[in-house]
Amino acid sequence: MRRSTDRGGADPLHAGTRVLALLGDPVDHSLSPVMQNAAFAEADVDGVYVALRCDGGDLSGLLRGLARAGGGGNVTLPHKQRAVSLVDEPTSAVRRTGACNTFWLEDGRIHGDNTDVEGFRRALNVLIDGISGARVLLLGAGGAARAAVAVFRDDGAGEVHILNRTVSRARELASRLGDGQVQVLQEPDALLAGTYDLVVNATRLGLDPEDPLPVDLEKLDRVGALYDMVYRPEETRLVHQARERGIVAMDGGEMLLQQGAAAFERWWRRPAPTEAMREALQGRAPEGAGARRLDGASGPQGTGG
Ligand SMILES: NC(=O)c1ccc[n+]([C@@H]2O[C@H](COP(=O)([O-])OP(=O)(O)OC[C@H]3O[C@@H](n4cnc5c(N)ncnc54)[C@H](OP(=O)(O)O)[C@@H]3O)[C@@H](O)[C@H]2O)c1
């Protein structure tokens, strides 16, 4: 059987090789196998990373079985919430966000983390110099938005405004993770002439190039910086609009890299070789998907797993 992954100069697979897997549906265009196998080869660790499409019924057996066998992996859509109840030791990031995207065995117990939180934090730190006291506009109220609010609270952001198509979902998020500093905007008009140090897009808008913009930056008075969690082969429309207005902006590629680096560190207990991972993401992609550059030149889109 031909393996679809390349372990570079690493030793051949053998009986002791750790198997790590991405569990989700769909997984066929995920960039995680390319990124993680490059990291394993660079760090010379004895593991292999594969993507396994699975439905909700198979998730428990696969996740627990892989971990109990000494492996681990990631969980992506639509199973991140279901995975929370399957791990024995959830981190506080998992408990707060209600989502688990990384699992592994430690001291005989199955641990789970949500590295989207750390990935978003690290990506933001590449974009701007900290968010202490920042006035933030968050677009969206799904799983990725929860990770963002956890970072805003932990890192001392000032007022956070959430705008979401479904207002009740934004309210749920504010009451789950907010602390009085998080306010829900009822409608887009509430944004008129708003001033924000940071705008974050955590909606799905932008995954399809035909999507409308999640916010029209023209309507805002001033925006200091913009982070679009969506990543695509080319610059997203939102990042494009921001840069045209002179706003420093970045797409979701850096968050993808950094959540993967944080997962590597949980599995292997050592710093991730981020440059090798970045190069793998930029230079290679799953079969049929084309290459992608993190600065947005060509290749497949991703959904954060
Ligand atoms: N870069 C990364 O590493 C990374 C990691 C995680 C996620 N992401 C990206 O973040 C985005 C959100 O992911 P998620 O996991 O939070 O998904 P999710 O839980 O399904 O949430 C989707 C969000 O998008 C909104 N939305 C969907 N369709 C919309 C539309 N037509 N008009 C307006 N709003 C719409 C939803 O609003 P409602 O509540 O009204 O449905 C919700 O706020 C995705 O683009 C994903 O690719 C990136």
The ligand as a Gaussian input file, in Angstrom:
#p B3LYP/6-31G(d) Opt

LIG

0 1
 N       -7.492000      29.675000      10.616000
 C       -7.811000      28.705000      11.451000
 O       -6.963000      27.958000      11.963000
 C       -9.256000      28.519000      11.784000
 C       -9.642000      27.761000      12.908000
 C      -11.013000      27.635000      13.195000
 C      -11.941000      28.240000      12.357000
 N      -11.526000      28.957000      11.273000
 C      -12.490000      29.629000      10.380000
 O      -13.394000      30.394000      11.167000
 C      -14.677000      30.401000      10.564000
 C      -15.737000      29.968000      11.563000
 O      -15.497000      28.625000      11.967000
 P      -16.332000      27.977000      13.179000
 O      -15.642000      26.731000      13.529000
 O      -16.582000      29.000000      14.237000
 O      -17.730000      27.655000      12.443000
 P      -19.167000      27.610000      13.101000
 O      -19.114000      27.211000      14.536000
 O      -20.004000      26.832000      12.149000
 O      -19.672000      29.162000      13.076000
 C      -19.928000      29.791000      11.845000
 C      -20.128000      31.293000      12.051000
 O      -20.312000      31.889000      10.760000
 C      -21.590000      32.552000      10.731000
 N      -22.167000      32.413000       9.400000
 C      -22.239000      31.276000       8.661000
 N      -22.849000      31.542000       7.490000
 C      -23.165000      32.877000       7.509000
 C      -23.803000      33.746000       6.579000
 N      -24.248000      33.302000       5.397000
 N      -23.955000      35.041000       6.900000
 C      -23.497000      35.506000       8.103000
 N      -22.886000      34.731000       9.027000
 C      -22.722000      33.428000       8.724000
 C      -22.422000      31.844000      11.775000
 O      -23.493000      32.659000      12.139000
 P      -24.833000      32.015000      12.786000
 O      -24.530000      31.813000      14.237000
 O      -25.875000      33.027000      12.516000
 O      -25.080000      30.713000      12.062000
 C      -21.361000      31.659000      12.871000
 O      -21.133000      32.855000      13.557000
 C      -14.590000      29.471000       9.345000
 O      -14.369000      30.259000       8.206000
 C      -13.362000      28.628000       9.631000
 O      -12.718000      28.236000       8.435000
 C      -10.213000      29.103000      10.978000

